[in-house]
Amino acid sequence: MAAEAEVLDELHRLRARVPQLTGALAASVDGLVLAQDTPGVEPEGVAALTAAVLGVAVRMTDATGQGDFRELLVRGTQGYVATYAAGSSAVLTLLAQDRVNVGRLHLEGRRAGTRIGELVDAAAARAEPTPRTAAARARNQPRAAPGPGQNTDRQADPQSQAKSAPKTTAGPAPTRTRTTRTVRATARPAPNTATTSES
């Protein structure tokens, strides 16, 4: 990911501002590690658990009508795990000692989440061009004409030639029908005039 170094720098600065943090991790909403500073903790496991907890938290805020997910705080006997929204596709998870000032943890966690979200969203926008831009680029590309000694697929494939060749007919159908009727009318035997004159 293009913004990984910048996100990691933000995590280091966050840990410097809040000394009671024991770990910081940025992950995608589906549980992939984007950047981490979590000594002594397996970052892939934390990212996967963050994605699972995030899914439950989002359903909880939806079910209770509390709006979009913003943050989640879990307190254990040894400290805190705090998760913050970081843009539209990432989350920030912080591990903190029990003696951390929770107000300061939230203040710094929200700021860092906003900054990381901006970095991740900007990197995603740069990496994926919009479909309209890609389609316009394809339309504007000139097609190269084949050289005199080159065979194109259409020339090499007789079935393609048959499909692309214009269909022609021998002649209009009504004219043929009239001709046939004329021939049939001529082929009928004429009435016997000799028998009529005798009687």
C-alpha positions in Angstrom: 0.0 0.0 0.0 1.3 3.4 -1.0 0.4 5.1 2.3 1.9 2.4 4.6 5.0 4.5 5.6 2.9 7.6 6.3 0.4 5.6 8.4 3.3 3.9 10.4 4.8 7.4 11.1 1.4 8.5 12.4 1.3 5.5 14.7 4.8 6.2 16.0 3.8 9.9 16.7 0.6 8.8 18.5 2.6 6.5 20.8 5.0 9.3 21.5 2.1 11.6 22.5 0.4 9.0 24.7 3.2 7.2 26.6 0.7 4.7 28.2 0.0 3.1 24.8 1.4 -0.4 24.5 0.4 -0.8 20.8 -1.2 0.8 17.8 -2.5 -0.9 14.7 -4.2 0.4 11.5 -6.2 -2.3 9.6 -8.7 -2.4 6.8 -12.3 -3.0 7.7 -12.0 -6.6 6.5 -9.1 -7.4 8.8 -5.9 -6.9 6.8 -3.0 -5.1 8.6 -2.1 -1.8 7.0 0.6 -0.7 9.5 1.4 -1.7 13.0 3.5 -0.9 16.1 2.4 -3.6 18.5 5.4 -5.2 20.2 4.6 -8.5 21.9 1.2 -8.8 20.2 0.4 -10.7 16.9 -0.8 -7.9 14.6 -2.7 -10.3 12.2 -4.7 -11.7 15.0 -5.6 -8.3 16.4 -6.6 -7.0 12.9 -8.8 -10.1 12.4 -10.5 -9.6 15.8 -10.9 -5.9 15.2 -12.8 -6.7 11.9 -15.1 -9.1 13.8 -15.7 -6.7 16.7 -16.3 -3.9 14.1 -19.0 -5.9 12.4 -20.8 -6.4 15.7 -20.4 -2.7 16.6 -21.7 -1.5 13.3 -24.8 -3.8 13.6 -25.3 -2.5 17.1 -25.3 1.1 16.1 -27.6 0.4 13.2 -30.1 -1.6 15.3 -30.2 1.1 18.0 -30.4 4.0 15.5 -27.2 5.6 16.8 -25.8 6.4 13.3 -22.4 5.4 11.8 -19.7 3.7 13.8 -17.2 6.1 15.4 -15.4 4.2 18.3 -15.4 1.3 20.6 -13.8 1.0 24.0 -13.1 -2.3 25.8 -11.7 -2.4 29.3 -9.9 -5.4 30.8 -8.2 -5.9 34.2 -4.8 -5.0 32.6 -5.8 -2.1 30.3 -7.9 -0.9 27.4 -8.5 -1.7 23.8 -9.9 1.2 21.8 -11.0 1.1 18.2 -11.7 4.2 16.1 -13.1 4.7 12.6 -10.3 5.8 10.2 -12.0 6.9 7.0 -14.3 4.8 4.9 -12.2 1.6 4.7 -9.9 1.4 7.7 -9.9 1.3 11.5 -7.4 2.3 14.2 -6.9 0.0 17.2 -5.0 1.1 20.3 -3.8 -0.9 23.2 -3.3 1.1 26.4 -2.3 0.5 30.1 -4.9 0.6 32.8 -3.5 3.9 34.1 -4.1 5.8 30.8 -6.2 8.9 30.9 -9.2 7.8 28.9 -10.1 11.3 27.9 -6.7 11.8 26.4 -6.8 8.4 24.8 -10.0 9.3 23.0 -8.8 12.8 22.0 -5.6 11.5 20.4 -7.2 8.3 19.0 -9.9 10.3 17.2 -7.3 12.7 15.7 -5.1 9.9 14.6 -8.0 8.0 13.2 -9.0 11.0 11.1 -5.5 11.5 9.8 -5.0 7.8 9.0 -8.4 7.7 7.2 -7.3 10.7 5.0 -4.1 8.9 4.1 -5.7 5.6 3.3 -8.6 7.1 1.4 -6.2 9.2 -0.7 -4.0 6.2 -1.4 -7.0 4.2 -2.5 -8.2 7.0 -4.8 -4.8 7.3 -6.5 -4.6 3.5 -6.9 -8.0 3.0 -8.5 -8.9 5.2 -11.5 -12.6 5.8 -11.9 -14.4 3.6 -14.5 -15.3 6.6 -16.6 -11.6 7.6 -16.9 -10.6 4.1 -17.9 -13.3 3.9 -20.5 -12.5 7.3 -21.9 -8.8 6.3 -22.1 -9.7 3.1 -24.0 -12.0 5.1 -26.4 -9.3 7.6 -27.2 -6.6 5.0 -28.0 -5.9 4.9 -31.8 -6.2 1.5 -33.4 -3.2 0.5 -35.4 -3.8 -0.6 -38.9 -2.3 -4.0 -39.9 0.8 -3.8 -42.0 1.0 -5.3 -45.5 2.5 -8.6 -44.3 0.4 -9.0 -41.2 -2.6 -11.2 -40.8 -5.4 -10.1 -38.5 -7.6 -12.6 -36.7 -10.5 -11.7 -39.0 -8.4 -12.4 -42.1 -7.1 -15.7 -40.7 -10.6 -17.0 -39.6 -12.9 -17.9 -42.5 -15.9 -18.0 -40.1 -15.3 -14.4 -39.1 -15.2 -13.4 -42.8 -18.4 -15.1 -43.4 -20.0 -13.4 -40.4 -18.7 -9.9 -41.4 -19.4 -10.2 -45.1 -22.6 -8.4 -46.2 -25.4 -10.7 -47.2 -26.7 -10.5 -50.8 -29.7 -12.0 -52.4 -30.1 -13.3 -55.9 -33.1 -11.0 -56.6 -36.2 -9.8 -55.0 -38.6 -12.6 -54.0 -41.8 -11.0 -55.5 -40.2 -11.0 -59.1 -39.4 -14.7 -58.9 -43.0 -15.5 -57.7 -44.5 -13.6 -60.6 -42.2 -15.4 -63.1 -43.2 -18.7 -61.8 -46.9 -17.9 -62.0 -46.5 -16.8 -65.6 -44.8 -20.0 -66.5 -47.5 -22.0 -64.9 -50.2 -20.1 -66.7 -48.5 -20.7 -70.0 -48.1 -24.4 -69.4 -51.9 -25.0 -69.0 -53.7 -26.6 -71.9 -55.8 -24.3 -74.0 -59.5 -25.1 -74.4 -60.5 -27.3 -77.3 -62.0 -24.9 -79.8 -62.6 -27.6 -82.5 -65.1 -29.4 -80.3 -67.0 -26.3 -79.6 -67.5 -25.4 -83.2 -68.8 -28.9 -84.2 -71.6 -28.8 -81.7 
